[in-house]
Amino acid sequence: MKNLKIKAARAGLDMSQDDLAKACGVSRQTINAIEKGDYNPTIKLCLSICKTLGKTLDELFWEEQ
């Protein structure tokens, strides 16, 4: 499932995928794969993304049923 929440939060801070990737210590391709739903990040990476974007795990990774 695509993660448009990360994309929206990133765009709201005027960050590129590369900016977020560098802040989290991963490649741009990793962020792209997460946003496309092709990769499930580790909890450590999830927390890093949340911290960088100023969001909670629920805000970025909770899936509505």
Contact map, one row per residue, 1 for C-alpha under 8 A:
11100000000000000000000000000000000111000000000000000000000000000
11110000000000000000000000000000011111000000000000000000000000000
11111110000000000000000000000000011110000000000000000000000110000
01111111000000000000000000000000001000000000000000000000000000000
00111111100000000000000000000000000000000000000000000000001110000
00111111110000000000000000000000001000000000000000000000000100000
00111111111000000000000000000000001000000000000000000000000000000
00011111111100000000000000000000000000000000000000000000000000000
00001111111110000000000000000000000000000000000000001000000000000
00000111111111111001000000000000000000000000000000001000000000000
00000011111111110000000000000000000000000000000000000000000000000
00000001111111100000000000000000000000000000000000000000000000000
00000000111111100000000000000000000000000000000000001000000000000
00000000011111110000000000000000000000000000000000000000000000000
00000000011111111111000000000000000000000000000000000000000000000
00000000011001111111000000000000000000000000000000000000000000000
00000000010000111111100000010011000000000000000000000000000000000
00000000000000111111110000110010000000000000000000000000000000000
00000000000000111111111000000000000000000000000000000000000000000
00000000010000111111111100010010000000000000000010010000000000000
00000000000000001111111111110110000000000000000000000000000000000
00000000000000000111111111110000000000000000000000000000000000000
00000000000000000011111111000000000000000000000000010000000000000
00000000000000000001111111000000000000000000100110010000000000000
00000000000000000000111111100000000000000000000000000000000000000
00000000000000000000111111110110000000000000000000000000000000000
00000000000000000100110011111110000000000000000000000000000000000
00000000000000001101110001111111000000000000000000000000000000000
00000000000000000000000000111111100000000000000000000000000000000
00000000000000000000100001111111110000100000000000000000000000000
00000000000000001101100001111111111000000000000000000000000000000
00000000000000001000000000011111111100000000000000000000000000000
00000000000000000000000000001111111111100000000000000000000000000
01100000000000000000000000000111111111111000000000000000000000000
01110110000000000000000000000011111111000000000000000000000000000
11100000000000000000000000000001111111100000000000000000000000000
11100000000000000000000000000000111111110000000000000000000000000
11000000000000000000000000000000111111110000000000000000000000000
00000000000000000000000000000100110111111000000000000000000000000
00000000000000000000000000000000010011111100000000000000000000000
00000000000000000000000000000000010000111111110000000000000000000
00000000000000000000000000000000000000011111110000000000000000000
00000000000000000000000000000000000000001111111000000000000000000
00000000000000000000000000000000000000001111111100000000000000000
00000000000000000000000100000000000000001111111110000000000000000
00000000000000000000000000000000000000001111111111000000100000000
00000000000000000000000000000000000000000011111111100000100000000
00000000000000000000000100000000000000000001111111110000000000000
00000000000000000001000100000000000000000000111111111000000000000
00000000000000000000000000000000000000000000011111111111100100000
00000000000000000000000000000000000000000000001111111111000000000
00000000000000000001001100000000000000000000000111111110000000000
00000000110010000000000000000000000000000000000011111110000000000
00000000000000000000000000000000000000000000000001111111000000000
00000000000000000000000000000000000000000000000001111111101100000
00000000000000000000000000000000000000000000000001100111111100000
00000000000000000000000000000000000000000000011001000011111111000
00000000000000000000000000000000000000000000000000000001111111000
00001000000000000000000000000000000000000000000000000011111111000
00101100000000000000000000000000000000000000000001000011111111000
00101000000000000000000000000000000000000000000000000000111111100
00000000000000000000000000000000000000000000000000000000111111110
00000000000000000000000000000000000000000000000000000000000011111
00000000000000000000000000000000000000000000000000000000000001111
00000000000000000000000000000000000000000000000000000000000000111
